[in-house]
Amino acid sequence: MGEHILIVEDEELIARVLQLELEFEGYSVDTAHTGTDGLIKFREKDWDLVLLDLMLPGMNGLDVLRRIRATECGTPVILLTAKSDVEDKVTGLDLGANDYVTKPFEIDELLARIRSAIRTTKKKMAVKDEFLHVFGDLSVHEQSREVKRDGNLIDLTPREYDLLLHLIRHPNQVLSREQLLDAVWGYDYFGDTNVVDVYIRYVRKKIDRPDEPSLIQTVRGVGYALKEIAS
């Protein structure tokens, strides 16, 4: 499991009980006790789910949710509400909350709703990213043809892109020059196999960082492989 959950709850005893229950289930948990602190912690890292109380000091839960959804729509948010907060529940769902649980709640019900929200989000992301190939901080998207490293766009020529795409489709696999020629240049290419070496240099120059080993490693006498950089 190991998913990361942020609890934003001003009642510290409730927050602590929730944290202990969730950690017992295998989740990694952090807490915040004000809306402002919750928003700061949300922006500091990636979360798999947020448990958000509506009645918070300062910035209330709806304001926190509104700010979260203004910049990020993927992370599931479950609201913790009082039984009488019908209007706030509706507003929260309209603002993009995934679900709500009414206090006092049974922990087993909350855990089931958390599992469901995370599972649903992962399924959506899997469909959304079926054309996305990720290798460390390098990503290649087949539909948009976008290449990024650490979030920064990299401009590749069509041939450079096709070469990198074939490598990232076969991570940690050594591919010979002949295999790369067939896949990228086509079976009817009769030119010099050194063209592969030339284009490998072009791609390395664009995706690699100065003073770091190349992501595309040379396997002497065989070919090339996209491999993790040894630390």
Buried (B, 14 or more C-beta within 10 A) or exposed (E): EEBBBBBBBBBEEBBEEBBEBBEEBEBBBBBBBBBBBBBEBBEEEEBBBBBBBBBBEEBBBBBBBBBBBEEBEEBBBBBBBBEEBEEBBEBBBEBBBBBBBBBEBEEEEBBEBBBBBBEEBEEEEEEEEEEBBEBEEBBBBBEEEBBBBEEEEBEBEEBBBBBBBBBBBEBEEBBBBEBBBBBBBEEEEEEEBEBBBEBBEBBBEBBBEEEEEBBBBBEEEEBBBBBEEEE
